[in-house]
Amino acid sequence: MPKRSSKEPKDINELAFRIVEDLTSDEPPEEEEGQKNPHAVALGRLGGLRGGKARAEKLSAKKRKEIARKAAISRWQGRVPSH
């Protein structure tokens, strides 16, 4: 369920006034927050797809092993092993 904006007036007359004011004003309408630029999204995705593989190729075997060990410790921390 979408969140209601706190900017909307409860009185119908105030709402009507704001609608007419918005329609007759010369200012451009306010952009909604949360909309992303599709070109920026595409560039971010492109970098994300390449980044992990390129990083893995640059790491030494020793460094990869250290990272994997740290990840495993974090993943299993607080869990009791079942035997």
C-alpha positions in Angstrom: 0.0 0.0 0.0 1.5 3.3 -1.0 2.3 5.9 1.7 0.2 8.9 1.8 1.9 12.2 1.4 1.7 14.6 4.4 1.5 17.5 2.0 -2.1 16.6 0.9 -4.7 18.8 2.8 -7.6 17.1 4.5 -10.0 19.9 3.5 -11.5 19.5 0.0 -11.4 23.2 -0.6 -7.7 23.4 0.1 -7.1 20.4 -2.2 -9.1 22.1 -5.0 -7.1 25.3 -4.5 -3.8 23.4 -4.7 -4.9 21.6 -7.9 -6.0 24.8 -9.6 -2.8 26.5 -8.4 -0.6 23.7 -9.8 -2.4 23.7 -13.2 -2.2 27.5 -13.6 1.3 28.1 -12.3 4.2 28.8 -14.7 6.7 26.7 -12.6 7.6 23.2 -13.8 5.9 20.4 -11.7 7.9 19.0 -8.9 9.7 15.7 -9.7 8.9 12.8 -7.5 11.7 11.5 -5.4 12.8 7.9 -6.0 12.8 8.0 -9.8 16.1 7.0 -11.1 17.8 8.1 -14.3 17.7 5.0 -16.6 21.0 5.8 -18.1 22.7 6.0 -14.7 21.0 2.7 -13.8 22.4 1.1 -16.9 25.9 2.3 -16.3 25.8 1.1 -12.7 24.6 -2.3 -13.7 27.3 -2.5 -16.4 30.0 -1.7 -13.8 28.5 -4.2 -11.3 28.5 -7.0 -13.8 32.2 -6.5 -14.6 33.4 -5.5 -11.1 33.4 -8.7 -9.2 35.1 -10.8 -11.9 37.7 -8.2 -12.5 38.5 -7.8 -8.8 38.8 -11.6 -8.4 41.3 -11.8 -11.3 43.5 -9.1 -9.7 43.6 -10.8 -6.2 46.3 -13.2 -5.3 45.3 -16.7 -4.2 46.3 -15.9 -0.6 44.2 -12.8 -0.5 41.2 -14.6 -2.0 41.6 -17.3 0.7 41.6 -14.7 3.5 38.5 -13.0 2.1 36.7 -16.4 1.8 37.7 -17.3 5.4 36.4 -14.0 6.8 33.1 -14.5 4.9 32.7 -18.0 6.2 33.4 -16.9 9.8 30.8 -14.1 9.5 28.3 -16.4 7.9 28.5 -19.0 10.6 29.1 -16.7 13.6 26.5 -17.4 16.3 25.3 -20.7 14.8 25.7 -23.9 16.6 27.0 -26.7 14.3 24.6 -29.7 14.2 26.3 -33.1 14.4 
